[in-house]
Amino acid sequence: MLSPDQLAKALDVFPRVDAVHAPTAVEKMARVGAQAGLELSVKRDDCTGVALGGNKVRQLEFYIGAAQAEGADTILITGAIQSNFVRTAAAMARRAGMDCHVQLEERVPGVSDLYRTNGNVLLDHLFGATVYSFPVGEDEEAADASLAEIAAGLKAQGKRPYIIGLAASCPPLGALGYVRGAMELVAQGVAEDFDEIVVASGSASTHCGLLWGLRALGVSTPVYGICVRRAADIQAARVAGRLADMSAMIGVDLVVPAADVRLFLDEREGGYGQMSAATKAAVLSAAQLEGLLLDPVYTGKTLAGLLTLHERGMLAGRRVLFWHTGGQPALFSYADAFVG
Ligand SMILES: *Cc1c(COP(=O)(O)O)cnc(C)c1O
């Protein structure tokens, strides 16, 4: 177990740019909570400050820091068409005076025209990112290989590209942003006010960073990951692997027990980016009971998962912190599902 100072020191060796508007607020979700019979609060990481915010700002502080340390002039990233990571990387690249090349993967079947032009795609274009499309959505290796080819082309032109690598074989730099997120929650003096933290689990950088950071500081609050992309067993293996990678990368001898890796996927949910009735209901209830915007891909699904866990008796009597990870720009690409 480390003190906050010791942990901060362990992270100091990783280059980082300062971008997050921190600390983000912790607020009550009194009416959604009351309706469900639950004591519910929200950590407002939708308000991290850069280009409409979200969890990728914390993660990109470290990627952009690493890119600058290598003398890069161009950021490369691959993601879903409506990726928040891609949009935020483009913004963070510009903020650091760099170019950005983005590869958008066909990960969601049967999408509307708005999905291809509005929301995050609109913002990618505003930031002047060079956009490539990639025909497959669930082949991480092929997408990474294609990105590497783009990087090779840029190098041949004399550019200095930096690839933001998100595959399980790449160092989990982004998770460091959420080790800092865990430190922030502890510094806010509220970590002990919650019996349960619930967060979306996608690449798992957020989930792993929070869990690893809390345990490194000796805080035992459970962290529940809601699957937004993969089945729970596959995701659990990914999280466990990434947690071990983090200990090795940071150089801290911390073993997070397997029992601490908790994942939930409601079997009624569709695949990545497919909004179920429960997710739509969660987006609407946050909006109409709290004036709080969630998104259809991550945070709506996460609140829906949280409420389902509660219905199944898993959160009875627990004080729950829902960690908002942003994503609202994608709402504008799902307008067809809400209007008309
Ligand atoms: C990327 C993203 C997530 C998932 O975070 P990971 O760190 O990839 O697990 C959750 N919510 C939003 C809004 C995101 O953009």
The ligand as an SDF file (V2000), in Angstrom:
LIG
                    3D

 15 15  0  0  0  0  0  0  0  0999 V2000
  -14.1860    5.1230  -24.1040 C   0  0  0  0  0  0  0  0  0  0  0  0
  -15.3560    5.3660  -23.2400 C   0  0  0  0  0  0  0  0  0  0  0  0
  -15.6540    4.5000  -22.1870 C   0  0  0  0  0  0  0  0  0  0  0  0
  -14.8780    3.2500  -21.9200 C   0  0  0  0  0  0  0  0  0  0  0  0
  -13.6600    3.5630  -21.2970 O   0  0  0  0  0  0  0  0  0  0  0  0
  -12.4600    2.5370  -21.3710 P   0  0  0  0  0  0  0  0  0  0  0  0
  -11.3930    3.2080  -20.6000 O   0  0  0  0  0  0  0  0  0  0  0  0
  -12.1330    2.3390  -22.8060 O   0  0  0  0  0  0  0  0  0  0  0  0
  -12.9250    1.2580  -20.7610 O   0  0  0  0  0  0  0  0  0  0  0  0
  -16.7190    4.8110  -21.3700 C   0  0  0  0  0  0  0  0  0  0  0  0
  -17.4880    5.9050  -21.5920 N   0  0  0  0  0  0  0  0  0  0  0  0
  -17.2320    6.7330  -22.6050 C   0  0  0  0  0  0  0  0  0  0  0  0
  -18.1380    7.8780  -22.8120 C   0  0  0  0  0  0  0  0  0  0  0  0
  -16.1640    6.5110  -23.4570 C   0  0  0  0  0  0  0  0  0  0  0  0
  -15.9310    7.3410  -24.4600 O   0  0  0  0  0  0  0  0  0  0  0  0
  1  2  1  0
  2  3  1  0
  2 14  2  0
  3  4  1  0
  3 10  2  0
  4  5  1  0
  5  6  1  0
  6  7  2  0
  6  8  1  0
  6  9  1  0
 10 11  1  0
 11 12  2  0
 12 13  1  0
 12 14  1  0
 14 15  1  0
M  END
$$$$
